[in-house]
Amino acid sequence: MSSETVVIARPQSFELPNIGAPPPIPVPSTHADGLHQMHLLTVGGLYAAPDLVEKTLLDRQNSGSTPYVLDVGTGSGVWAREIAQKFPGAQVVGIDLVSVPLTAGTPSNCTFEVRDVTSEENLRTLEQKFDIVHIRALDNAVHDYKRVIDNVSEVLRPGGVLLLASVGMYAYDEGKKLLSSSTSDDGRAPSALGCLFNALREMFSKQGRATDTLWAWPNWLNGDAKYEQFGMLDGYNPLDGERPEKAIGALTKENTLGILSISETMLIQAGWEPDMVKEWVEGSRREIEAQEPHVYKLFRYAWAVRTTL
């Protein structure tokens, strides 16, 4: 895995229409579990900036107070459960628009609630201020991601840490150059995977999903007086289980192949021409299997500290 704290150019932008909540994406549980494992391998644990996160929680605990952690868009609840196990002295709350089943492995210091993070009033009824707020893979589930960041600042304790994580719907070659959806300047044919991802981003945008938020994080957090100590980590993970990054490569490849299966149905239902979509999907599978060029996906992480304002 290749990681670095650089900001790369935003490849493309789409206008977000002002419509209601976007429809849910049919994501199998195995896809979500695999994505969780990819994040663990990319940053070497449950979160980026481990020194900052752990100092914040331990300082709170050493002061005689209980640390509180909020997991926004908790999904299956796997991240919330695992951080509750890692910090048994903390209280962890996972929130989502749908209820999360309490499994036998749920720690006693982990609870789940049904809440709408896009509603500031809904969040204000939470009983606690939080030392850590974690938001992962929420991009395609909300219309206004910036509003989510603004809302959670109201429940984040001064000195608390905001953690963001997302996987870009883009594909790159070994030189971290975007696989294009059009013929390149040097005459290279369009990438099928580049075409497919481009169509997915356009579809999500038309549905009101916040598709390109990870490019805006630096401006949002650096320009917001409520946050300071902004940091960011980029990981480019290969879609190849035979390379040195074998474990992460195999998971990223499996995850992306799963996206192909889901995307074909979604794009056709959304009005894309079926033969074209099938050509993109089959071409993407060939590109991933042949690894010519070697394909990478971007995993981006960001963090910031709540000010005392």
Secondary structure by P-SEA (a helix, b strand, c coil): cccccccccccbbbbbccccccccccccaaaaaaaaaaaaaaacccccaaaaaaaaaaaaaaacbbbbbbbcccccaaaaaaaaaacccbbbbbbccccccccccccccbbbbbcccccaaaaaaccccccbbbbcccccccccaaaaaaaacccccccbbbbbbbbbcccccccccccccccccccccccaaaaaaaaaaaaaaaaccccccccaaaaaaaaccccccccbbbbbbbccccccccaaaaaaaaaaaaaaaaaaaaaaaacccaaaaaaaaaaaaaaaaacccbbbbbbbbbbbbbccc
